[in-house]
Amino acid sequence: MAKIALLVGTTLGGSEYIADDLAAQLVEIGHQTSVMLEPNLVNLSEYPLWILVCSTHGAGDLPDNIQPFYQQLMLKMPDLKQYQFALCAIGDSSYDTFCQGPELLISLFEAAGAKAIVDKIQIDVQRDPIPEEPALSWLSNWQELII
């Protein structure tokens, strides 16, 4: 089965909980996963699928823990044509920058040639007090696409 990296951008830990639940569901169906709070390009080469589980911080920014990865991508602009990705964005719709932080990384992924395996999900913590539930449902709808 596939090797999948779950890249986590989190400020208060909520995205990490979601990533852990997604990883558990993927392991249950036979995939190998790694949840990464400090992703680095060097550590991602063996993972053909990246699932970005990321919140928005401040005024549409990425959380501090994933900023170094963003900077690494900006500086190197590697060829990512061999990679696929999925985005699980978490945000609060009471802010006008709802779910905009992770879009910064997705723009870099796409500019470097990576392709989305599925449409993103944007989880609104105002509407979904248990954000793991819509995230797991989203994954269930497309996990058969993972080879």
Rosetta blueprint (number, residue, H / E / L):
1 M L
2 A L
3 K E
4 I E
5 A E
6 L E
7 L E
8 V E
9 G E
10 T L
11 T L
12 L L
13 G L
14 G H
15 S H
16 E H
17 Y H
18 I H
19 A H
20 D H
21 D H
22 L H
23 A H
24 A H
25 Q H
26 L H
27 V H
28 E H
29 I L
30 G L
31 H L
32 Q E
33 T E
34 S E
35 V E
36 M E
37 L L
38 E L
39 P L
40 N L
41 L H
42 V H
43 N H
44 L H
45 S L
46 E L
47 Y L
48 P L
49 L E
50 W E
51 I E
52 L E
53 V E
54 C E
55 S E
56 T L
57 H E
58 G L
59 A L
60 G L
61 D E
62 L L
63 P L
64 D H
65 N H
66 I H
67 Q H
68 P H
69 F H
70 Y H
71 Q H
72 Q H
73 L H
74 M H
75 L H
76 K H
77 M L
78 P L
79 D L
80 L L
81 K L
82 Q L
83 Y L
84 Q E
85 F E
86 A E
87 L E
88 C E
89 A E
90 I E
91 G E
92 D L
93 S L
94 S L
95 Y L
96 D L
97 T L
98 F L
99 C L
100 Q L
101 G H
102 P H
103 E H
104 L H
105 L H
106 I H
107 S H
108 L H
109 F H
110 E H
111 A H
112 A L
113 G L
114 A L
115 K E
116 A E
117 I L
118 V L
119 D L
120 K L
121 I E
122 Q E
123 I E
124 D E
125 V L
126 Q L
127 R L
128 D L
129 P L
130 I L
131 P L
132 E H
133 E H
134 P H
135 A H
136 L H
137 S H
138 W H
139 L H
140 S H
141 N H
142 W H
143 Q H
144 E H
145 L H
146 I L
147 I L
